[in-house]
Amino acid sequence: MTTTASVTGAALFSAVTGLSARSRAIADNIANIQTPGFQSRRVAFEDAVAKAAGSGRRELTAHTQALSLEPTRMDGNNVNLDTETLQSIDTGMRYQLALRAIDDRFGVVRAAIRTMG
């Protein structure tokens, strides 16, 4: 496997891992929408993956989690259901796209193996 392929594979794996963590954070945020004082969380990984992949590194930085800067309500909670719903849809679509890219990569390998046998 070439270095480029390894970097691409590592980037795809990091994307799926980061998107999965983001999906869990969104679900946790929504589950705590009525919890007084709860601060919603955001998961970021795209910049770290792009920077590492751009430099040709296969060891990519994992995702980071931070509290949201959304304004809080009177009860100290800052979960916004509209924001969480849109982010959930976006994350789900990105996750499906990343899985399709991984499947395509393995499809090429499967095809190469079939032609050799």
C-alpha positions, -999 to 999 in steps of 0.1 A, spaced: 0 0 0 14 34 -9 19 62 16 -9 83 0 -33 54 3 -23 49 40 -28 86 47 -62 85 29 -72 54 49 -61 71 82 -80 102 73 -112 83 65 -109 63 97 -104 96 117 -134 111 100 -156 82 109 -143 82 145 -149 120 148 -183 119 132 -193 90 155 -182 110 186 -201 141 173 -232 120 168 -229 108 204 -224 143 217 -255 156 198 -276 127 212 -264 136 247 -272 173 241 -307 165 230 -312 140 259 -303 168 283 -324 196 268 -344 200 300 -315 195 324 -309 228 343 -273 240 340 -264 215 312 -240 229 286 -241 214 251 -209 199 237 -193 202 203 -169 178 187 -143 191 163 -118 171 142 -119 183 106 -91 209 108 -68 184 126 -75 157 100 -70 181 71 -37 194 85 -23 160 92 -34 145 59 -20 176 40 14 170 56 13 133 47 11 120 83 -7 88 89 -10 94 127 -39 117 128 -51 137 158 -83 124 175 -113 146 179 -116 172 205 -147 180 226 -156 215 239 -185 232 255 -208 251 231 -207 289 232 -245 291 226 -263 315 249 -279 300 279 -315 301 290 -327 312 324 -321 277 338 -284 278 326 -290 252 298 -279 262 263 -291 233 242 -309 246 211 -330 218 195 -330 234 161 -292 236 160 -288 200 173 -313 187 148 -295 203 119 -261 191 131 -275 156 135 -287 155 99 -254 170 87 -233 145 107 -254 116 96 -249 125 59 -212 130 64 -209 97 82 -227 79 53 -204 96 28 -173 86 47 -185 50 50 -192 50 12 -156 62 6 -142 34 28 -164 9 10 -152 21 -24 -115 18 -13 -121 -18 -3 -140 -24 -35 -109 -15 -55 -89 -40 -34 -115 -67 -38 -115 -62 -76 -77 -64 -77 -78 -96 -57 -104 -111 -80 -83 -103 -111 -53 -119 -96 -71 -152 -88 
